[in-house]
Amino acid sequence: MEKYYISSRSLTESQRMQRALERAGIRSAVVKLPAGLSEGGCGYALSLTRRIEDAVETLKRANIKLNRIYVTSGEGVFREVMY
């Protein structure tokens, strides 16, 4: 199963994104960004396993600027995706 990570600049921004998705009925979790993916060494992200397209549209409608989005299939290999 693929897992998506929508990176953010802070814990507060991740929580704001999570609330917006929650209101739209999309489940997500705030997590620390996996090592090697954050530019400043410490970062946060939202983790989702499905409905990534809906999540991106919901966040855009809520005027939340998206940073990077990564996907992994569980083997520890991440790739950046564009939406």
Protein Blocks (a to p, Z undefined) as FASTA:
>chain_A
ZZdddddfbfklmmmmmmmmmmnopacddddddehkamnlpacddddfehklmmmmmmmm
nopacfdddddehlopacdddZZ
